[in-house]
Amino acid sequence: MPDMLKQLGPAAAVSLLVGLIPLGFGILYAAGPTEQRLAIMRPLSLAAIFAAIHGTALGLVNAFRYVGTRDTGFNSAVYIGIAESLVPLFFDFGCLMLAWLCVALGVWRRP
């Protein structure tokens, strides 16, 4: 895992960082629920979803570009590239799941 993080390009790193933003705001909402914090969660969640799709699509494009420029076709490097392209999707959706669990906790705590 640490080796993979060293190989992240700027677009993949941004797509992973965007997933952390709703998580931070979800934790803030759980700590002190307000309407403003709840209202910002929806657009931040959409941004994280789009970042996850962007990071995954970019990884798939790079994997398919690798196939197109080599005569070997699909080999283990391609499968590794496809697997790594799914990381932003799983990471961002995992962050979103935790963020909305925090929001649910904040709604439950709200008077």
N, C-alpha and C positions, 0 to 999 in steps of 0.2 A: 504493500500500500504506500509506504513513504516514497518508494522509487517512482510510482505512478504519479504522485503529486509533484515530484520534481520535473516531470515531463509535460505537465499541463501547459498548454498555450494560454495566451492572455484571454481569449474568448471563453475557454473552458473555465478558467479561474474566476472570471466575472460571473459566469452562470452559476458557479457554486456559491460565490459570495452573496449573490442576490437571494439565494435560498435561505441564508442566515438572517436576512433583514426581517421577514415576517416572524421568525422565531423570537427575535429580540423584542418585537412589539407585542407578541403574544405573552411573553413573560411579563412585560410591563403592564399589560392589561390584567393579567392574573394578580399582580401585586396591587394595582389600584385601578379598578374598572371605571372607565368614563366613556361617554358616548363618542368623544373625539377619537379615542384609541380604538374603539370598535369600528368606527367608520373608516379609519385608515387601513384596517386589516384586509378589507375586501380588495382595494387596488393593489396592495402589496402582495396579496396572494396571487392575483392575476399576473403580476410581474414575475413572481417566482415560477409560476406555471409556464409562462412564455420563455423564461430563461432556461428552464429544464428542457423544453422542446427544442429551443435553439441549440443548446449544448449537445443534445443527442443527435439532432440533424446534422450539425457540423461534424461530429465524429463519424457518422455514417458516410457523409460525403467524402471525408478523408480516406476512409477504408475503401470505398468504391473507387476512388481516384487511384489508390495504390494498386488495386486489381487491374485497372485500365492501363496503367503504365508498365506493368510487368507481364511477361509471357507465361508465368507460372500459374496464373489463375488463382483460385482460392487455396490458400495454404494456412498454416497455423498463425502466421502474422496477421492475416486478414481476420481470422476469428478472434484473436486477441484484441485487435482494433475495434471490432464490432462490440465485443464485451466491454471494453473501456469506454466506448461511446455511450453506454447505458448508465454510467456512473452519475452524470449530472441529473438524469431523470430520477434515479432512486434516491440520491442525496437530497435533491430539492423537495421531492414528495415526502420524504421522511421528515424534513424540517417543517414542511407544511402541516403534516400530521401532528407533530409536537406543538406547533404554534396554535392550531385550532383546539387541541386538548387544553392548552393554557387558557384560551378564550372561554372554553366551556367551564373551566374552573372559576374564571372570573365572573361569568354569568351566574354561576351557582352561588358565589360569595356575595354577589351584589344585593343590596337591600331592596 
